Amino acid sequence: MDIASRPAEPDENTQIADAAPPPQAPPVIHREDYLPPAWLVPEITLDFRLGIDETRVTSKLAVRRNPAGNGAVTLRLNGDQITPISLKVDGEHVNDWRLDGPDLLLDLPGAQHLVEVETAVNPAGNSQLMGLYASNGMLCTQCEAEGFRRITFFPDRPDVLSIYRVRMSGDKARFPILLANGNCTAQGENGDGTHWAEWHDPWPKPSYLFALVAGDLVANHATFTTMSGRKVDLNIWVRPGDEGRTRHAMDSLIASMKWDEQAFGREYDLDLFNVVAVADFNMGAMENKGLNVFNTRYVLADPETATDADYDAVEGVIGHEYFHNWSGNRVTCRDWFQLSLKEGFTVLRDQLFSADMGSAAVKRIEDVRVLRSAQFPEDSGPLAHPIRPDSYQEISNFYTATVYNKGAEVIRMMRTMAGPERFREGTDLYFARHDGEAATCEDFVRAIEDGTGLDLGRFRLWYSQAGTPQLSIRLEHGGTRAVLTATQTVPGTPGQPDKQPVPVPLRLALFDRDTGTHSGERLIVLDKASDTFVFDGFAKPPVLSINRGFSAPVAIEFERPAQDLVFLAAHDDDPFARYEAMQNLVVQHLVAAVGGGLSEAERGAGRAAIGAAFAAVLADPALDDLMRGELMILPAESYLAEQLLVADPGAIHAEREALKAWLGRECAAALAALHDRAVGVAYGRDAAARGARKIKTQALNYIAAGDAGEGARRAIAQYHAADNMTDRQGALMVLASLDVPERAEALADFHQRYQGNALVIDKWFSLQAGAFHPHVLEHVRALAGHGDFTMSNPNRARALYMAAAMNPVAFHDAGGEGYRLIGDLIRRLDPINPQTAARFVPSLGRWRRIEPARAVLMRAELERIAAEPALSRDVLEQVTKSLG
């Protein structure tokens, strides 16, 4: 049977007696309290006198009373850890301002004024990496969501759109390149070793899209001619020496610009587009207008240092940030509750782009795997929230898989129901209506509704309800008729105990068992709690393939025999459905095994069915290797845990590894042949070569599980023969989990070979922290004291500790040492970088869904964190909700 995710209701056995009361939560900001700004800032001029230890900022705000505002005479300018040095109104110094917490308040009787504020900031001391900060001698900014207020006083909210003019001056030797949003209008030298540049962005934008970069950089330069014939200069700026690894990023940028014109009719609107790679960055990248700032890991790539997955990530993130030029910049958010307006829509756009650039089938499987491993647990845990939240305490905590990935799935459902052509009409209407505005999710849905002719009245529930809908499917046959009955429930989530049914579009096909074919795919929409759908023309009971292409982000419970899943794994012509049948075959077996509900005979029969399907995947000549590699991957342990009301991580890991080892032994000859074939394929970026590398590591993984000695022999040979990072990292990943002499040899060689390359050394840390080695926790502690480890760089901190938090062997250590490891990290990291620290809290917050002994230890760790006297809002909100 297909196993559905269970509601996130606490089991009585996991309640903690005499628990400490949760800490006091930060103030809550509610969506329903939104008011238009009292004052607008149509234009702003910024003057930066740059320095690493001190940068002086003079801002001139042309403020105007908002006719739609409340008429207040008080201008509120947000600030955060800054103090005004001087303040002028209409050219005159004033002293009648006041501070309300970090904000500056000023009473202005007239309708419009020029407000000038000078501040000083210390970029070198900004470990939070929000606002203006230093990174390896370079100055850069990160202003989303509320970083601009750490630079100067401003109404720092997305619905205040301004035209920016920026002047920067600084030491030419230290800051030879001066970049900001828009187009460079003038530049020159001062004659004292300093120089200056002036920038103008003609498109009104909110403060979160402001950007500045100054430093010693070199550019990979290219041009792009838009569909209207305008030439755009493109630059990807990196540290000297890194420019040779930017070709793929530039190719991806050009492909993105061309694709957005063809797929969505969106043309770039400036004369210049700059991308800058930064080593110290909290996020993946930022879409600042005309000046995208990227984490280096999503820019730098060559075969020696980047895996195929890294290449795909560069292409996807480059596309994502570029697509924001319209879905986020030209049309931005009215307030932060509307974050999915730009992020969900743009994730869908980057997914469609990547699908067109490579294998659409594989891309869809990858997207669903991310959703199930990251978003489904979020939906069933204490941090569950709708894609348009109703409240928040710290906005940085809402950059979540729900807002991004589920947000994309919700918009994809509209596209599925409308069809691509009508959906395009809806998005064209959305851009035309709201260009230059700060819009809402409702504005987007209304445009799609009007452009496609769909009635999306009930569909809006997807925006307001948290939780993953649970579908129960039953298929009955009589005469020549097949009758499908579908029932849905939406589990209760924190603050939303009762839910309404949502419209669920389901693509399906009914297969003839004898011919292995179907008469065409159909689309049904389940828009009520239960409904029945009748299909005629079936003399025999058909085999149902449902939710093809993952047409809806739901969990499905559908009892059916293993032979039906084996049939679909062999015959389904929808690649995702074929993958899903294979996954379900494994899931139903492992969940039953974990629960102790299998006799030895049943265990043997279950393994035999899986082995037959697995052998067919290995041997099928019609499969390309990229898809074959996907079908070989076992369900993630986090996804298996979601199938149980209360999960035992140790039992899940043991059963999954046992099945992997059994398959490695049962299919040893076929796996060895597959590995040998893949070894013979020369490196290339084409699909065939990439597929060969994918199955090479997958085969090696199973071989090592079934026979550690043979796995080590093949892995060390693959490691030393590798002429690319994909093969070398794949071999090292396998070796890192084995307790064999070759492990230490390969790890030492890898570190020596790539010493000084920060991104590759990140891999070295992650591979060890993520390994299923019996002494992995000891390894993580030792690595934390390694000379290459630092807490101040988010990439390095994530490389070690996030890999450990996602590793069931390390994190769910039965004695609680993994929980203590992550708890200690959160407490140490919070004073340095709260945003990064908060990302680790959800792993502990899953305690209600974990077996009682571990649940006690997880909650105790959360209570230790909560007892810290000066937690950031970021961490405190996550901990409070996780304990509540």
C-alpha positions in Angstrom: 0.0 0.0 0.0 1.0 3.6 -0.4 1.8 5.2 2.9 0.7 8.8 3.6 2.3 11.3 5.9 0.7 11.4 9.3 -0.6 14.5 11.2 1.8 16.3 13.4 -0.2 15.6 16.6 1.8 14.9 19.7 1.6 11.3 20.8 0.8 10.8 24.5 4.0 8.8 25.0 6.2 11.7 23.9 4.9 14.3 26.3 7.6 15.5 28.7 6.7 15.6 32.4 7.6 18.7 34.5 9.0 20.5 31.5 10.3 24.0 32.0 7.9 26.8 30.8 8.8 28.2 27.4 10.7 31.5 27.3 9.0 34.7 26.6 8.6 35.2 22.8 9.5 38.3 20.8 6.6 40.6 19.8 4.4 39.3 17.1 3.7 41.2 13.9 0.4 40.4 12.2 -0.5 40.6 8.6 -4.0 42.0 9.4 -2.4 45.0 11.0 -0.8 46.3 7.8 -1.2 50.0 7.2 0.2 52.0 4.2 3.3 54.1 5.0 2.5 57.6 6.2 5.4 58.9 4.2 6.9 57.9 0.8 10.4 58.4 -0.4 10.3 58.9 -4.2 14.0 59.6 -4.4 17.1 59.0 -2.3 20.7 60.1 -2.7 23.4 58.2 -0.9 27.0 59.2 -0.4 29.5 56.6 0.9 33.0 57.4 2.2 34.3 53.9 2.3 36.5 52.3 4.9 36.8 48.8 6.3 36.7 49.9 10.0 34.4 52.9 9.4 32.3 54.0 6.5 30.5 57.3 6.6 27.1 57.4 5.0 25.1 60.5 4.1 21.6 59.9 2.9 19.3 62.5 1.4 15.6 61.5 1.4 13.1 63.4 -0.6 10.1 62.5 1.6 6.5 63.1 0.6 3.3 62.5 2.6 1.4 59.5 1.4 -2.2 60.4 0.3 -3.1 56.8 1.2 -1.5 57.0 4.6 -2.9 57.9 8.0 -1.9 61.6 7.8 0.6 61.3 10.6 3.1 64.2 10.9 5.7 61.9 12.4 8.2 60.3 10.0 9.6 57.0 11.3 13.0 56.0 10.0 14.0 52.5 10.9 17.5 51.9 12.3 19.4 49.0 13.8 22.6 49.5 15.8 23.3 52.9 14.2 23.3 56.4 15.6 22.8 59.7 13.7 25.8 61.9 13.6 23.9 64.8 12.1 20.4 65.5 10.8 19.1 68.2 8.5 15.6 69.0 7.2 15.4 71.2 4.1 19.1 72.1 4.5 18.9 73.2 8.2 20.3 71.3 11.1 17.6 70.1 13.5 17.7 68.7 17.0 14.0 68.0 17.6 14.3 64.3 16.6 14.0 61.4 19.0 14.7 57.7 19.2 12.0 55.1 19.7 14.1 52.0 20.4 16.4 51.8 17.3 14.1 54.0 15.1 14.5 57.7 14.5 11.3 59.8 14.8 10.9 63.2 13.3 7.8 65.5 13.2 7.3 67.1 9.8 4.4 69.5 9.4 4.5 70.0 5.6 3.7 67.7 2.7 7.2 67.2 1.4 10.7 67.7 2.7 14.4 66.9 2.2 15.8 64.9 5.1 19.5 64.5 5.4 21.1 62.0 7.8 24.7 61.1 8.4 25.7 57.9 10.0 28.9 55.8 10.6 29.0 52.0 10.4 31.8 49.5 11.1 31.8 46.9 8.3 34.6 44.9 9.9 32.7 44.4 13.1 29.5 43.3 11.3 29.6 39.5 11.9 25.8 39.2 11.2 26.6 39.9 7.5 23.5 42.0 7.3 23.8 45.6 6.1 27.3 46.8 5.0 30.0 44.3 6.0 33.6 43.3 5.2 34.5 40.0 3.5 38.2 39.3 2.9 39.0 43.0 2.5 36.0 43.7 0.3 32.9 45.7 1.2 29.5 44.4 0.3 25.9 44.6 1.4 23.0 42.3 2.1 19.8 44.2 2.8 17.0 41.6 2.5 15.0 41.5 4.6 15.8 44.4 7.0 19.5 45.1 6.5 19.3 48.6 5.0 18.4 50.0 8.4 21.9 48.9 9.5 23.4 51.3 7.0 21.2 54.4 7.3 17.9 55.5 8.8 15.1 54.8 6.3 11.4 53.6 6.2 12.8 50.1 5.6 9.7 48.3 4.3 9.1 46.8 0.8 6.2 49.2 -0.1 8.4 52.3 0.0 9.9 52.4 -3.5 12.6 55.0 -4.4 14.8 56.0 -7.3 18.4 55.7 -6.0 21.4 57.8 -6.8 24.6 56.6 -5.2 28.1 58.1 -4.9 31.0 56.1 -3.5 34.5 57.2 -2.8 37.4 55.3 -1.3 41.0 54.3 -1.4 41.7 53.2 -5.0 44.3 50.6 -4.1 42.0 48.9 -1.6 38.8 49.4 -3.5 39.7 49.6 -7.2 36.2 48.5 -8.3 33.1 50.4 -7.1 29.7 49.0 -7.9 26.1 49.8 -7.1 22.6 49.3 -8.6 21.7 50.5 -12.0 24.0 52.1 -14.5 27.3 53.9 -13.8 26.9 57.5 -14.8 30.3 59.0 -13.8 33.6 58.1 -12.2 36.9 59.8 -11.5 39.9 60.3 -9.2 40.4 62.7 -6.4 44.2 63.1 -6.7 44.9 61.8 -3.2 44.9 58.1 -3.9 41.1 57.9 -3.6 38.6 57.6 -6.5 34.8 57.8 -6.9 31.9 56.5 -8.9 28.3 57.5 -9.3 25.5 55.2 -10.0 21.8 55.7 -10.9 19.0 53.2 -10.9 16.1 54.6 -12.9 13.6 52.0 -11.6 12.0 52.6 -8.3 12.8 49.9 -5.8 12.5 49.1 -2.1 15.4 49.4 0.2 15.9 45.7 0.5 17.1 45.7 -3.1 19.9 48.2 -2.6 23.4 46.9 -3.1 27.0 48.2 -3.0 30.2 46.3 -3.6 33.8 47.7 -3.4 37.0 45.8 -3.6 39.7 44.2 -5.7 37.8 42.3 -8.3 38.2 41.1 -11.9 35.4 40.5 -14.3 34.4 37.9 -16.9 32.7 40.2 -19.5 30.2 39.4 -22.2 27.2 41.1 -23.9 23.6 40.2 -24.6 21.3 41.7 -27.1 17.7 41.8 -26.0 14.7 40.9 -28.1 14.2 44.6 -28.8 17.8 44.9 -30.0 19.3 46.7 -26.9 22.8 45.7 -26.0 23.5 44.8 -22.4 26.9 44.6 -20.8 27.3 41.6 -18.5 30.0 41.2 -15.9 30.7 38.4 -13.4 33.1 39.9 -10.7 35.3 37.6 -8.7 38.6 37.7 -6.8 41.7 37.7 -9.1 42.5 34.1 -9.9 38.9 32.9 -9.9 37.9 34.3 -13.3 38.7 31.0 -15.0 35.8 29.3 -13.1 33.1 31.7 -14.2 32.4 30.5 -17.7 29.5 28.3 -16.7 27.9 31.1 -14.6 28.1 33.5 -17.6 26.7 30.9 -20.0 23.9 30.3 -17.4 23.2 34.0 -17.2 22.9 34.4 -21.0 20.7 31.4 -21.2 18.5 32.8 -18.4 18.0 36.1 -20.2 17.1 34.4 -23.5 14.8 31.9 -21.8 12.9 34.6 -19.9 12.2 36.4 -23.1 10.9 33.3 -24.8 9.0 31.7 -21.9 7.6 34.8 -20.2 8.2 37.7 -22.5 10.4 39.5 -20.0 13.2 41.7 -21.3 16.0 43.1 -19.3 15.7 46.8 -18.6 19.1 48.3 -17.8 22.3 48.7 -19.9 24.4 46.7 -17.4 24.0 43.6 -15.3 26.6 42.8 -12.7 27.1 39.6 -10.6 29.6 39.6 -7.7 30.8 36.5 -5.9 31.3 36.9 -2.1 32.9 34.4 0.2 31.0 35.4 3.3 27.2 35.3 2.7 24.3 34.1 4.7 22.2 33.1 1.7 22.7 31.6 -1.7 22.4 34.8 -3.6 20.5 38.1 -3.7 18.7 39.7 -6.6 19.6 43.4 -6.0 18.5 45.4 -9.0 21.3 45.2 -11.6 23.9 44.1 -9.0 23.3 40.5 -7.9 25.5 39.4 -5.0 26.2 35.7 -4.9 27.7 33.2 -2.5 30.8 32.0 -4.3 29.5 28.4 -4.3 26.8 29.4 -6.8 29.3 31.2 -9.2 32.6 29.3 -9.4 32.6 26.0 -11.2 35.1 23.9 -13.3 35.3 20.1 -13.7 38.2 19.8 -11.2 36.5 21.6 -8.3 32.7 21.4 -9.0 30.4 18.3 -9.2 27.6 17.9 -11.7 25.2 18.9 -8.9 27.3 22.1 -8.3 27.0 22.9 -12.0 23.2 22.4 -11.8 23.0 24.6 -8.7 25.0 27.4 -10.4 22.7 27.4 -13.4 19.5 27.3 -11.2 20.5 30.0 -8.8 21.9 32.3 -11.6 18.5 31.8 -13.3 16.5 32.4 -10.1 18.2 35.7 -9.2 18.0 36.9 -12.8 14.3 36.0 -13.0 13.7 38.1 -9.9 14.3 41.2 -12.1 10.6 41.0 -13.0 9.1 38.6 -10.3 10.4 40.5 -7.3 12.0 43.7 -8.5 9.8 45.3 -11.2 6.8 43.9 -9.2 7.8 43.6 -5.6 6.0 42.7 -2.3 3.7 45.0 -0.4 4.9 43.5 2.9 6.9 40.6 4.0 3.9 38.4 4.5 3.7 38.4 0.7 7.2 36.9 0.4 6.0 33.9 -1.6 4.7 36.3 -4.2 8.2 36.8 -5.4 9.9 33.6 -4.1 7.4 31.0 -4.9 6.8 32.4 -8.3 10.5 32.7 -9.0 11.3 29.2 -7.8 8.7 27.9 -10.3 10.4 30.0 -13.0 13.8 28.7 -12.2 12.5 25.1 -12.1 10.9 25.4 -15.5 14.2 27.0 -16.8 16.4 24.2 -15.5 13.9 21.6 -16.8 14.3 23.1 -20.3 18.1 23.3 -20.0 18.5 19.6 -19.1 16.3 16.6 -18.3 12.8 17.7 -17.4 12.1 14.3 -15.8 15.1 14.3 -13.6 14.6 17.9 -12.6 11.0 17.2 -11.5 12.1 14.3 -9.4 14.9 16.4 -7.8 12.4 19.2 -7.0 9.9 16.8 -5.3 12.7 15.1 -3.3 13.7 18.6 -1.9 10.0 19.3 -1.1 9.5 16.0 0.7 12.8 16.1 2.6 12.5 19.8 3.7 9.0 21.1 3.3 6.8 18.1 4.3 8.5 17.9 7.7 8.1 21.7 8.1 4.4 21.3 7.4 3.9 18.6 10.0 6.0 20.2 12.8 5.8 23.1 15.3 7.0 25.6 12.7 4.3 24.9 10.2 2.9 28.0 8.5 1.0 28.9 5.3 2.9 30.1 2.2 1.4 33.5 3.1 1.9 33.6 6.9 -0.4 35.5 9.1 2.2 36.6 11.7 5.9 36.5 12.4 8.4 37.6 15.1 11.6 37.6 13.0 11.1 37.8 9.2 14.4 36.1 8.5 12.8 32.9 9.9 10.3 32.9 7.0 12.8 32.2 4.3 11.6 28.6 4.4 10.9 25.6 2.2 7.2 26.4 2.7 7.4 29.9 1.3 9.8 28.9 -1.5 9.1 25.3 -2.5 5.5 24.8 -1.5 4.9 28.3 -2.9 6.2 27.2 -6.2 4.1 24.0 -6.2 0.9 26.1 -5.5 1.6 28.2 -8.5 2.5 25.2 -10.6 -1.0 23.8 -9.8 -2.5 26.9 -11.3 -0.4 26.3 -14.4 -1.5 22.6 -14.5 -5.2 23.6 -14.3 -4.9 26.4 -16.9 -2.4 24.9 -19.3 0.9 26.6 -20.2 -0.6 29.0 -22.8 -3.4 30.3 -20.6 -1.1 30.5 -17.6 1.3 32.7 -19.7 -1.7 35.0 -20.4 -2.3 35.3 -16.7 1.4 36.1 -15.9 1.5 38.7 -18.7 -1.6 40.3 -17.2 0.0 40.3 -13.7 3.2 42.0 -14.9 1.2 44.6 -16.9 -1.1 45.4 -14.0 1.5 45.7 -11.3 4.7 46.8 -12.9 6.4 49.3 -10.6 4.1 48.4 -7.7 4.4 46.6 -4.4 1.8 43.8 -4.8 0.2 41.0 -2.8 -0.4 37.3 -3.3 -4.1 38.2 -3.9 -3.1 40.5 -6.8 -1.2 37.6 -8.4 -4.1 35.1 -8.0 -6.6 37.6 -9.3 -4.4 38.2 -12.4 -4.1 34.5 -13.1 -7.8 34.1 -12.6 -8.6 37.0 -15.0 -6.0 35.9 -17.5 -7.0 32.2 -17.6 -10.7 32.2 -16.9 -10.3 29.9 -14.0 -12.3 30.3 -10.8 -9.7 30.3 -8.1 -12.0 31.2 -5.2 -11.4 28.1 -3.2 -7.9 27.7 -4.5 -6.9 30.7 -2.3 -7.1 28.4 0.7 -3.7 27.1 -0.4 -2.3 30.5 0.6 -3.9 30.7 4.0 -3.8 27.1 5.3 -0.7 25.3 6.6 -0.2 21.5 6.4 0.1 18.9 3.7 -3.3 17.6 2.5 -3.7 13.9 3.0 -5.5 12.0 0.3 -7.1 8.6 0.6 -7.6 6.9 -2.8 -9.8 3.8 -3.5 -10.2 2.3 -7.0 -13.1 -0.2 -7.6 -14.0 -2.1 -10.8 -17.3 -3.5 -12.0 -18.4 -4.5 -15.5 -16.5 -2.1 -17.8 -16.4 0.7 -15.3 -13.6 1.9 -12.9 -14.7 4.1 -10.0 -12.2 6.2 -8.2 -13.1 7.6 -4.8 -10.9 10.3 -3.4 -11.1 11.7 0.1 -9.0 14.5 1.6 -8.2 15.9 5.0 -5.8 18.7 5.9 -4.2 18.0 9.3 -4.4 20.5 12.1 -1.3 22.7 12.6 -0.2 25.2 15.3 -2.9 27.9 15.4 -5.0 26.2 12.7 -6.7 23.1 14.2 -9.5 23.0 11.7 -9.0 23.1 7.9 -11.2 23.2 4.8 -10.7 21.0 1.8 -8.6 22.6 -0.9 -8.7 22.1 -4.7 -6.3 19.3 -5.7 -5.5 18.8 -9.4 -4.5 15.2 -10.0 -3.1 14.0 -13.3 -3.8 10.3 -13.7 -3.8 7.4 -16.2 -5.4 4.0 -16.1 -3.2 1.2 -17.5 -4.3 -2.0 -19.2 -2.5 -4.8 -17.3 -2.1 -7.0 -20.5 -0.8 -4.3 -22.9 1.1 -2.1 -20.4 -0.5 1.0 -22.1 -3.2 3.5 -21.3 -5.7 5.4 -23.4 -4.5 8.9 -22.4 -3.8 11.0 -19.4 -6.7 12.8 -17.6 -6.9 15.7 -15.2 -9.3 15.6 -12.3 -9.7 18.2 -9.6 -10.7 17.1 -6.1 -12.2 20.3 -4.6 -14.2 18.9 -1.7 -13.8 16.5 1.2 -14.7 13.5 -0.9 -15.7 12.9 -4.5 -16.1 10.0 -7.0 -14.9 9.9 -10.6 -16.1 7.3 -13.1 -14.2 5.9 -16.0 -15.7 3.6 -18.6 -14.3 1.1 -21.0 -12.3 -1.3 -18.8 -13.1 -5.0 -19.2 -10.5 -5.8 -16.5 -9.4 -3.9 -13.4 -6.9 -1.2 -14.6 -3.7 -0.2 -12.8 -4.0 3.4 -11.5 -1.1 5.9 -12.0 -2.0 9.0 -10.0 -0.5 12.4 -9.2 1.6 12.0 -12.3 4.3 14.6 -12.5 3.5 15.3 -8.9 0.7 17.5 -10.0 -0.2 18.4 -6.4 1.9 18.7 -3.2 -0.1 16.1 -1.3 0.5 12.8 0.5 -1.5 9.9 -0.8 -2.7 6.7 0.9 -3.7 4.1 -1.6 -3.7 0.4 -0.7 -2.5 -1.7 -3.6 -0.5 -4.9 -4.0 3.2 -4.8 -4.6 2.7 -6.3 -8.1 0.9 -3.1 -9.2 3.9 -1.0 -8.1 6.3 -3.4 -9.8 4.1 -3.1 -13.0 4.2 0.8 -12.8 7.9 0.8 -12.1 8.3 -1.2 -15.4 5.6 0.3 -17.6 4.6 3.8 -16.5 5.4 6.3 -19.3 5.4 9.3 -16.9 9.0 9.4 -15.5 7.9 10.8 -12.1 5.2 8.2 -11.7 7.7 5.4 -12.5 10.0 6.9 -9.9 7.2 7.2 -7.5 6.2 3.5 -7.9 9.7 2.5 -7.2 9.8 4.7 -4.1 6.5 3.5 -2.8 7.5 -0.1 -3.2 10.5 0.5 -0.9 8.6 2.8 1.5 5.8 0.3 2.2 8.4 -2.4 2.9 10.6 -0.3 5.1 7.8 1.2 7.1 6.4 -2.2 7.8 9.8 -3.5 8.7 10.5 -0.6 11.1 7.1 -1.2 12.8 8.0 -4.8 13.4 5.0 -5.9 11.3 6.8 -8.3 8.9 7.3 -12.0 9.3 10.4 -13.5 7.9 8.4 -14.7 4.9 6.9 -11.3 4.3 10.3 -9.6 4.7 11.7 -12.0 2.1 8.8 -11.4 -0.3 9.1 -7.6 0.1 12.8 -7.7 -0.6 12.2 -10.0 -3.6 9.7 -7.6 -5.2 12.1 -4.6 -4.6 15.0 -6.7 -6.0 13.1 -7.6 -9.1 12.2 -4.0 -9.8 15.7 -2.8 -9.0 17.3 -5.4 -11.3 14.9 -4.3 -14.1 16.1 -0.7 -13.6 19.7 -1.7 -13.8 19.1 -3.7 -17.0 16.5 -1.6 -18.9 18.2 -0.4 -22.1 15.5 2.1 -22.7 16.5 4.1 -19.7 19.0 6.9 -19.9 21.5 6.9 -17.1 20.4 10.1 -15.6 17.0 8.6 -15.0 18.4 5.2 -14.0 20.4 7.0 -11.3 17.3 8.6 -9.9 15.5 5.2 -9.8 18.4 3.7 -7.9 18.1 6.1 -5.0 16.4 4.8 -1.9 13.9 7.1 -0.1 15.5 9.5 2.4 15.4 8.6 6.1 13.6 12.0 6.8 10.9 11.0 4.3 10.5 7.6 5.8 10.2 9.2 9.2 7.3 11.3 7.9 5.3 8.2 7.2 5.1 7.4 10.9 3.3 9.2 13.7 6.3 8.6 16.0 9.6 7.6 14.3 12.5 5.6 15.7 15.5 7.1 13.7 17.8 4.2 14.8 15.4 1.6 13.5 14.8 3.5 10.2 18.5 3.8 9.6 19.1 0.2 10.4 16.4 -1.1 8.1 17.3 1.2 5.2 21.0 0.2 5.4 20.1 -3.4 5.6 18.0 -3.2 2.5 20.8 -1.3 0.7 23.3 -4.0 1.7 20.9 -6.8 0.6 20.5 -5.1 -2.8 24.3 -4.7 -3.0 24.7 -8.5 -2.5 21.7 -9.6 -4.5 22.6 -7.5 -7.6 26.4 -7.6 -7.1 27.1 -8.8 -10.6 24.8 -6.3 -12.3 26.1 -3.4 -10.2 29.7 -4.3 -10.9 29.0 -4.4 -14.6 27.2 -1.1 -14.4 30.1 0.5 -12.6 32.6 -1.0 -15.1 30.6 0.4 -18.0 30.4 3.9 -16.4 34.1 3.9 -15.7 34.8 3.7 -19.4 32.8 6.8 -20.3 35.0 9.9 -20.8 34.3 13.2 -19.0 31.9 15.5 -20.7 29.1 17.9 -19.9 26.6 16.1 -22.2 23.7 14.1 -20.7 25.3 10.7 -21.5 28.5 11.5 -19.7 26.7 13.1 -16.7 24.5 10.0 -16.5 27.4 7.7 -16.5 29.0 9.6 -13.6 25.7 9.5 -11.7 25.3 5.7 -11.9 29.0 5.2 -11.2 28.6 6.6 -7.7 25.2 5.0 -7.1 26.5 1.6 -8.1 29.6 2.1 -5.9 27.4 3.0 -3.0 25.5 -0.3 -3.2 28.6 -2.4 -3.9 30.2 -1.0 -0.7 27.1 -1.7 1.3 27.1 -5.3 0.2 30.8 -5.9 0.4 32.9 -3.2 2.2 36.2 -4.7 0.9 35.1 -4.6 -2.8 33.6 -1.2 -2.3 36.8 0.2 -0.8 38.9 -1.4 -3.7 36.7 0.2 -6.4 36.3 3.5 -4.5 40.0 4.1 -4.1 40.6 3.2 -7.7 37.9 5.6 -8.8 39.3 8.3 -6.5 42.8 8.1 -7.9 41.6 7.8 -11.6 39.2 10.7 -11.3 39.7 13.6 -13.7 36.7 15.5 -12.3 35.2 16.4 -8.9 32.0 14.4 -9.4 33.9 11.1 -9.6 36.4 12.1 -6.9 33.8 13.3 -4.4 31.6 10.3 -5.1 34.4 7.9 -4.3 35.4 9.9 -1.2 31.8 9.9 0.0 31.7 6.1 -0.1 35.1 5.8 1.6 34.2 8.3 4.3 31.5 5.9 5.6 33.7 2.8 5.6 36.0 1.8 8.4 38.9 0.9 6.1 42.5 2.1 5.7 41.8 3.6 2.3 39.5 6.2 4.0 42.3 8.1 5.8 44.5 7.9 2.7 41.9 9.5 0.5 40.8 12.2 3.0 44.4 13.3 3.5 45.1 13.4 -0.2 41.9 15.4 -0.8 42.8 18.0 1.8 46.3 18.4 0.5 45.2 18.5 -3.1 42.7 21.3 -2.6 44.2 23.2 0.4 43.4 26.9 -0.1 40.2 26.3 -2.2 37.5 27.3 0.3 34.6 25.7 -1.6 36.3 22.4 -2.0 37.5 22.3 1.6 33.9 22.9 2.6 33.2 19.6 0.8 35.9 17.9 2.8 34.2 18.9 6.0 30.8 17.9 4.8 31.7 14.5 3.5 33.1 13.5 6.9 30.3 15.0 9.0 27.7 13.4 6.8 29.3 10.0 6.7 27.7 6.9 8.2 30.9 6.0 10.0 30.7 4.5 13.5 32.9 7.2 14.9 31.3 10.2 13.0 30.7 12.3 16.2 34.3 12.0 17.2 35.3 13.1 13.7 33.0 16.1 13.8 34.4 17.2 17.2 37.9 16.9 15.9 37.1 18.8 12.7 35.6 21.6 14.8 39.2 22.1 16.1 40.8 21.9 12.7 42.9 24.9 11.6 40.7 25.3 8.5 37.5 25.6 10.5 35.9 28.9 11.4 32.5 29.9 12.8 32.6 33.3 11.2 32.1 32.0 7.7 28.5 30.7 7.1 29.6 28.3 4.4 32.2 26.6 6.6 29.8 26.5 9.7 27.1 24.9 7.5 29.5 22.5 5.8 30.4 20.9 9.1 27.4 21.2 11.4 24.5 21.2 8.9 25.9 18.0 7.5 26.0 16.5 11.0 22.5 17.7 11.7 21.2 16.0 8.6 23.1 12.8 9.3 20.9 10.4 11.2 23.9 8.5 12.6 25.4 11.6 14.1 22.4 13.7 15.0 20.2 10.9 16.4 22.9 9.2 18.4 21.0 7.2 21.1 22.9 8.9 23.9 21.9 12.4 22.8 25.5 13.5 21.8 24.3 14.7 18.4 21.6 16.9 19.9 24.2 18.3 22.4 26.5 19.0 19.5 23.9 21.1 17.6 22.6 22.8 20.7 26.1 23.9 21.7 26.7 25.2 18.2 23.5 27.2 18.3 24.5 28.9 21.5 28.0 29.7 20.3 26.9 30.9 16.9 23.9 33.0 17.9 26.0 36.0 19.1 28.0 35.9 15.9 25.4 35.3 13.2 21.8 34.8 14.5 20.4 34.1 11.0 22.7 31.2 10.5 22.3 29.9 14.0 18.5 29.9 13.7 18.7 27.5 10.7 19.8 24.7 13.0 16.9 24.9 15.5 14.2 23.0 13.4 16.3 19.8 13.5 15.7 19.8 17.3 12.2 21.0 17.0 11.0 17.7 15.6 11.0 16.1 19.0 7.3 15.4 19.1 7.6 13.0 16.1 10.6 11.1 17.6 10.4 8.1 19.9 10.2 8.9 23.6 13.8 8.4 24.8 15.2 10.6 22.1 12.3 13.1 22.4 13.3 13.8 26.0 16.9 14.5 25.0 15.9 16.8 22.1 13.5 18.8 24.2 16.1 19.2 27.0 18.5 20.6 24.4 15.9 23.2 23.3 15.4 24.1 27.0 19.1 24.6 27.4 19.1 27.0 24.4 16.1 28.8 25.7 17.8 29.4 29.1 20.5 31.5 27.4 20.1 35.1 28.7 20.4 37.1 25.5 19.2 35.0 22.6 18.6 36.8 19.3 15.0 37.2 18.0 15.9 34.7 15.2 16.7 31.9 17.5 14.3 32.8 20.3 11.3 32.6 17.9 12.3 29.2 16.6 13.0 27.8 20.0 9.8 29.2 21.5 7.6 27.7 18.8 9.5 24.4 19.0 8.9 24.1 22.7 5.3 25.5 22.7 
